[in-house]
Amino acid sequence: MSAPAAQAATAANPAQAAPTRAAAGDARRAPAVVLDSVGKRFGAGAPVLDGVNATIRQGEFVALLGASGCGKSTLLNIIAGLDTPTAGALEVPADGAAFMFQDSALFPWRSARGNIELALKLRGLDKSQRRERADELLDLVHLGHAADKRPHELSGGMRQRVALARSLAQEKPLLLMDEPFAALDAITRDLLHDELERVWRETGRTIIFVTHNVREAVRLGQRVLLLSSRPGRVVAEWDVSEAHRTNAGAAGELTAAITARLREEIRRHA
């Protein structure tokens, strides 16, 4: 994020959390993604995104929050290279990004291992390497026991864990996640939050996680970026400290502050 944008975000958020040690460490890392006044317009319609500025550093976990229809998925598509901006510029890793969607999108005729092996085959690994690496990734997401099961034999949460393992199989430094747990029940979602955080810490991936759930954003992100309603732009950001992760009261206060700001943004554009 540019200096003026960062100052504006801080001014808009008097309750913004103080930078954590983790955040300070992230500030010393090289940028993984830089968005410089990125805009997107489809045809002659109103812009979906307008002047998006943000910097995500290597190994950082950033939650991208906003109301439905604010352009979160469009921005993720641009970062992934699936779409192009109509204004501004961006920097992304040369190796590209892996993408995990809300739907697991597994091939129903393939086993859990087979779905992961397909991603490995596209990378050029031979058959023996694919099997070994697929089993390693299934173990990483605690699904080694389900390697031979097909998607219809797995729960929704298990299918999403296979999808996560398949995303990791691409060996991309950047992982983009577009509301991957939105369709799951609350208990399963909480369990997958724990799994995702563990996998993130073990792999060191840079993660941009799109959600419209404030609690989820605070639970997972080191930083939370808030997009305004259309046109989408970063209007506020918060650092999430270890205190927010370990203290329910602190987490509740931050969640309430972000929720109030989100509601304000929704009302402004209603």
N, C-alpha and C positions, 0 to 999 in steps of 0.2 A: 504494500500500500504506500502511496506517496505520503510525504510528510504532512501536507495540508489535510489529506483525507484522514490520516491517523489522528491528527489534532481535532478534527471535527468529530470523529467517532468518540474520542475521549470526552470532549465537551458535552456530547449528547448523552453521556452515560456517567453521571457522578458516582454511581454505585459500582463502576467497573472495578474488577478485581485487580489488585496489584500484581505486577509480573512475578511469576514463580521462578525458582532456580531453573526448572526445566525450560521455561520460556526464554530466560536469559541465555541458556545454552543454545537454544534454537536460533537466537538472534546472531550467534557467531557462525552458524552453519551457512553453507552456500545456498542460494535460492534454488528450489526445485521447480517452482511455477511462479511466473511474474505476469500479472495482468495490468496492462497500461491503457486506461481509458477504453476498455473493450466495449463495443456496442454491437447490437444485432437487431436487424429489422427484416421482417419477411414481407417482400413485395412493397406495396405502397402503404401498408398498415403502420400503426403506431409502433415505436421501437419496443422490443421485448427487454433488451438490456441497453443501458446508456451510461457510459463513463464508469465502467467497473474497474476499480483499482485494488489490487491485493498482491501480497507476496507470501508464498508458502514455502517454508524452508525444508531442506532434506531431513527426512525422518520425523517430520512434524505430523500430528494428527489434527486436522482442522475440520470442524463441523460447519457446514454451510446451511444456514437456517433462513426460512422465509415462508410466507403464506403460500397456499396453493396458487399456481399460475404466475408466480413472480419471476420466473425465468431460471430457476435453479438447475433444472435438467438441461435447458438450453446451454447454460454456461458450462455444465459438465461435458456436454457433447462437443463444445468448442475446444475445451482443454484436451479432450480425447482425440481431437482431429476428425471427428465425425461430422463436424459442421465448421463453417468459417465465419469469422466476425465480419461485419460490414463497416466497422470503425475500430480504431485503436490497434494495439499489437499485443502479442503475448509470447512468452518464452516457456517452453516445456522441455522435459528431458528428451534427448535425441533418440533414446530407445523407445519412446512412447509410453503409453499407459495401459494397464489392464483395467477392465470395466466389469463391475458387478451390478446387475440390475435388480429390481424389486422381485421379478420372477426368476427362479433358478435357471430356467431355460435349459434343462438337462435333456439329452437325447433319451427317450423312454426305452429304446431297445438296447441301450448300453448299460452296463453295470456302473456303480459309482467309480470303480477303478477305470473302467473303459472310458467314461466321460473325461476323466483327468488325462488319461493316456492320449486321447485325441489332441488335446492342447499341446502335449509334449511331442507328438508326432509332427505337428505343424512347426515346431521348433527344430526338427531334424534329428531328434534322438532315436537311436535304434530300439528294437523291440525289448531287449533285456534292460536297457537303460530306462525305458518308459515305465516298465512294470516296477522296477526298484524305486524310481522317483515318485511314482504315483502312490505307492505304499507308504513312502516317507511322508508325503503330504497328507494322506488320510490319517496317519498317526498324529500329525501335527494338529489336525482339527478333531482328534479323538474319535475317528470313525474307522480305525483299522479293522474292527470286527465286522464292518458292513461293506467291505470292499467288493464283494460279489453280488450285492443286492442291487436291484434295479430301482429306478426312482419311485415307482408305485408301491414299493415295499418300504419306503422311507417316510418318516414324518416330515412336515413342512420345515421344521428346524434343521433336520438332518439333511434335507435337500439343499438348504441354503449353505450348510457347512461344506457340502460337496462343491457347490458353486464357488465358495471362497477358496477351497483347495485348488479348483481349476483356474481361478484367477491368479493365484500364487504360482501356478505351474508355468505361467507365461514369463516369469522372472523379470518383470518390469519393475523399475524403481518406484513407480507411482501407481497407486491403486485408487481408482475412482469408484465410489459406491453410491448408487442412486436409490435411496430409501429401501435398502435390501431387506429390512425386517418389518416393514410397514404392515404386511399382511399376516403377521404372526400374532398369536395371543401374547398377553403381557408377560406371563411367566417364561415362555419360550424366548421371548425377546430379551428379557433380563439375562437369561442364561447365555444367549449368544453375544450379548454385550461383554460379558466376562471372557468368553472365548475369543472374541475379536481383539479385545485389549491385550490378552495374553499373546496372540499370534503377532500383533503389531510390535510388541516389545521384543519378541523373539526374532522377528525378521528384519526390523528396522525400516520397513517400508514407509514412504510418505503416503498419507491417506487423506483424501478429501471425501467427506461423508455428508451427503445431502439428506436433509430431514426437515419435516415441518413440526417435529416433536421437540419442544424445548427441553424437557427432562432428558431425552435421549442425547441431545446435543451437549448438555452439561455433563452427562454421565461419561461420554466418550471423548470429547474434544479437549485438546490442550488449549485451543482457542475456538471461540464461536464467532463466526461472521454472520451478520444479519443483512439480508437483501431487502430492499424496499419492495413494495408492490409495484406493478408495472408503471414505468419502466424500472427494471431491476438495477440497483446499484448498491454497493456496500455502504450502509449508513451508520453502522455501529459494529464494534467488536469488543469482546471480553476475553481476558485470560482466565483459565480455569486452574486454580491452584490445587496442591495436594490436600489442603484443608477442605476444599469443596468435595474432593473425592472420598475423604475419610470422615467428614462431619456432616451428618444429615441436616443439621440446622443451617450450616453455611451453604450447603448445596441448595437447600430450600430458598434461602434468601436470594441467591444468584438466579435461580430459576424464576422466582417471582419478578425480579428486576428485568430479566430478559423478556418474560411474558408481557409485562406492562409495556415495554418498548415495542414489542411485536404488535400488540393490540393498538397502540398509538399509530403505528405505521399502517395498519389495516384500515383504521378509521379515517386516516388522512386521505387514503386513496379509494375509499368506498364510493 
